Amino acid sequence: MIINGTAIAVLWLREMKRYLRAKSRIFGSLLQPLFFMVFLGLGFRKMPVPGMGEGLDYIQFLVPGILGMTLLFSSAMQGLSVLWDREFGFLKEIMVTPVSRTSIVLGRIAGGTTTTMIQGLLMLAMTFLLGFRIKGAVLFLWALAFMVLIAFTFIGIGLIFASRMKDSQGFGLIINFILFPLFFLSGALYPLNNLPRWIRALALVDPLTYGVDGLRGTLIGVSVHPVLIDFAVMIGFAVLMVILGTVFFQTSESV
Amino acid sequence: MNAIFAENLTKKFEDVTAVAGISFDVPRGELFGLLGPNGAGKTTTINMLSTLLKPTSGRAEIGGHDVSRERDAVRRRIGVVFQETALDSKLTGRENLEFHAMMYGLPREERKKRIGEVLALVELTDKAGTLVEKYSGGMKRRLEIGRGLIQHPEVLFLDEPTLGLDAQTRRHIWEYVKRLNREKSVTIVLTTHYMEEADFLCDRIAIMDHGRFVALDTPARLKDVLGGDVVSLEIKGGESCLDESFRRLPWIKKFARHGSEVSLTLEKGERRIAEIVTMAQSCGASVECVRLREPSLEDVFLHFTGHTIREQEADTGDWMRQMMLRGRRRS
């Protein structure tokens, strides 16, 4: 297993160039979270949501959840970009080079994480306009760490699926049947203890549950689990999914 | 040492055998052609030799390195131009080359120099800054051929390099390929289903059908197998008398009649036409039309496989379309 720094750098660079040239993609993928923020946030503002935390606005509660959603969808898209490369033939160009498959995966993770972080931070900046304020600089650094871990986890999951799929058409199914349940189960929109017990059990195996809880703990200072527990669980998920994603990618057929 | 060595190379996909145990050597510097219809197994062969597919059985070496056990060593020695475009259309021509050169670990100065060189070679220097999505089909192809050369490969694989290009661009690309082979002494393996392409370019040709080599030789020797030129005539009347005389003549190697059309295989066809026409007249037949044809690879293909490359294409074409439709539906 050889780590090839130049290759990782150029894969990252390519991702950046593609990202910056697709202005509509940047804008489009910010619209969805913005709509969620505005319509849910304003619509439920005056409604009492039990178990949310003392003296919190719903919009305060919602921001970390929608941030989690932005990160979830943006990072899983890295899987889609593998599938696009497969469809447009560029995957073969990458796979025929003498670069270790591990370096190729690392390059993709580096690129995907950067674009995901940019999307997440742009989204946070928008909530600032809606009146959202962070708790402090140190806590914000912790929040950044959670964002990175969420990105790693879902890029890994995206790679797992992309490695076993032939084209991007099937990816819509993944979004509907995997990403949306992960999102709704994570407690991004409402406190989980309002859900029936058996659904809550499912939420406990959803990585995003800990991601969103950790973001709440660090951004608004309210969380269900202690932040350190969230952090430890997220590190576990991130490591596991990156390893699985790498293994799946390495063993996939490139043609 | 040989540039390529393959022994019993086989690839099976579930129940379909795409490549059925082929063995061959390609000496250094040769321009070697794989000729056959779509679905004959040419691309699968290239994919195995370029480490993208693992052989089901058998083995192959590039420059003495095994394609399934020493993949990275093989990858460092080869360049591949795939059948379908494999460019990033959101990057410029130069950026695509830059990406490639960095993946091969070339240092900055060397990168700059070689990118300049290949851009000049494929005449895209002034288009280097344009996004590839704005390129024409021929420009994309040329960029890909240039890209395949940046790492100075020992072996360059060209999978259907002129597929879907107009006649002029095709000529152009043929000339590049020939020049590359001569001047840089790159070993080139080229697949094609164009007879004239194989004939014009290749030192040796393997004719491939249903995953097997049915023949492997120089274009000239392959054509020799047919035993000479073909004279075909359209004749009215005197059938039995004529057929009788044609059969008796020792210099007519093969004789066939389809209705009023007669075809004769013979050597030095141009010197016999007058004699044939006189003979027809003495039988009371009238000659409507005479054609002289030197044997083409098309005839060679027909000779070895029992069908023409186009018949085969029509079949596999249908079959491929169905498979693709089925594949679509499944996913």
Interface residues (C-beta under 8 A of the other chain):
Chain A: N4 T6 A7 A9 V10 R14 K17 R18 R21 A22 F88 G89 F90 K92 E93 I94 M95 V96 T97 P98 V99 S100 M165 K166 D167 Q169 G170 E253 S254 V255
Chain B: N47 S50 T51 L52 L53 D72 A73 R75 R76 I78 V80 F82 E84 T85 A86 L87 D88 S89 K90 L91 E95 E98 F99 H100 M102 M103 Y104 G105 G327 R328 S331
